[in-house]
């Protein structure tokens, strides 16, 4: 990820790294077994920024396990979406050390768009639950979580935080968790219609201009273009309206900086409007 000057300035206003361990929250009817020392014991000042709880969730009919990570932030504080905007630290997850994990998919509830001192950020305020869908390597067996989560929590300053999370997810838990289900239902609405893209070579990468079929709703559209390869930097999208279509343009700069062959199906478009967010996967390019 490219670190912009604005991001560096934002982070340098205040920095603190806190590390703590969290036990899994028991579901209704289950006894709680302490797994680690409390966050208060390990980091007395940590609770002033964020409290984290792993929700054990349930084993789905498809054989995956739907767990969740709940973040309770101090009043007025925020943490960032996967694409944070002009300044911020997106959450990152490291599952090394875990057992019986074949694949992990993070489901992202729709965040909000904030503008402060001319900087646009995309974040969650006060509280968020991230549904975490885990495919076990061996079906029908428990999943042992040994994960590290790095994220930023911000108010007037941005505080980088590292969370070491441990938990045991039982295959016998089959009742859905309402908190996780609510977060799943809060994801951006799948967009209707196909996005079309025009791709131009630049000296140091590509310029993508997308036509997104989405009628206006309110005065402002905020579009985010993402690419599946995190090594490719994607600029903030510039937008304009052409009737019921939103035109969004971003530059994609790889490392090393040069034009490259683009897989248009690996592009993702999210549009934030006054009353909701809409998600489009992939785009069609002229043949």
Secondary structure, 3 states (H helix, E strand, C coil): CCCCHHHHHHHHCCCCCCCCEECEECCCCCCCCCCCCCHHHHCCCHHHCEEEEEEEEEECCCCEEEEEEEEEECCCCEEEEEEEECCCCCCEEECCCCECCCEEEEECECCEEEEECCEEEEEEECEEEEEEEEECCCCCCCEEEEEEEEEEEECCCEEEEEEEEEEEECCCCCCCCHHHHHHHHCECEECCCCCEEEEEECCCCEEEEEEEECCCCCCCCEEEEEECCCCCEECCCEEEEECCEEEEEEEEECCCCCCCCCCHHHEEEEEEECCEEEEEECCEECC
